[in-house]
Amino acid sequence: MSEGADVVTCRVAERIAWVSFNRPEKRNAMSPQLNRRMMDALEALEFRDDVGVLVLKGEGEAWSAGMDLKEYFRETEAEGLGAIRRSQRESYGWFRRLRWYEKPTIAMVNGWCFGGGFGPLFACDLAIAADEAKFGLSEINWGILPGGGVTKAVVDLLSMRDAMYLALTGTLIDGRTAAAWKLVNESVPLHRLESRVTELARVLLEKNPVTVKTAKDAVRRVKDMTYDNAEDYLVRAQEAANFLDGTEGRKEGVRQFIDEKSYKPGLAAYDPGKRNGEKN
Ligand code: COA
């Protein structure tokens, strides 16, 4: 990977890619360089066979303090409209890539999560926070609206009242409140954060990966569809998954339950490592 190899770091272990915002001294604020590096990192990991889940974490005491006020806003504005649009494309680009990522994704929010940080937070399929984490839409405190998709993200995730409260007051909420409001799935004490995320990642790793990708896209796609359109989309999406899944997973899933009686779909996933009773 190119310049500034250190502002985003990656480690792959046991099929989990741990991708870190790595500017702890700047509270992991997203600079144009970080945005470019993040896109590189996502690209490099997306189709690796040894990666089944991606976790986005922050080094140091922050998850991300949002967009870098100096490098992302002030310095690009000084260069003119072309630079502004380029840096918007770079940040929105990796947020979008993450929203539709091939692998399931988990935001592991260890600390500060401000403003623009809600973009990648929303982009991740699941989010687990530390009780100690702090979330806030600080934009109102320095004179802008929550842009870069952030207002859309909070309106999609939260009630209108809670979204409005965050956007207008800039008040901080902690991980527990974020979980109660469903900004994240759950919060746990900081010392248990990594083990809880690992546990969740392992649950995802047990599933058929084609089905996981189909299901995660479906949840996002149907949100803005009419019921009839969603019904139709879901039929097509499953049929496309049947074509893409070379293991014929759904038939194997039925066989292991009905014929082999080796698992119960209501309680666990079928063994994707087996076909017709034989280990692959
Ligand atoms: N943009 C640019 N620089 C940032 C930054 C951001 N979003 N967030 C933190 N930094 C920098 C600080 O300027 C400081 O740099 P310096 O060491 O060169 O002076 C360094 O990171 C450490 O920040 P500091 O404020 O000293 O840390 P803190 O732990 O006391 O406070 C925060 C942490 C996150 C509460 C505080 O840095 C803050 O309010 N950041 C801005 C958050 C924000 O509004 N983000 C929204 C952007 S859309």
Residues whose N, C-alpha, C, O or C-beta is under 5 A from the ligand:
A	BS01	COA	E25 K26 R27 A29 A65 G66 M67 D68 L69 K70 W112 F114 G115 G116 S138
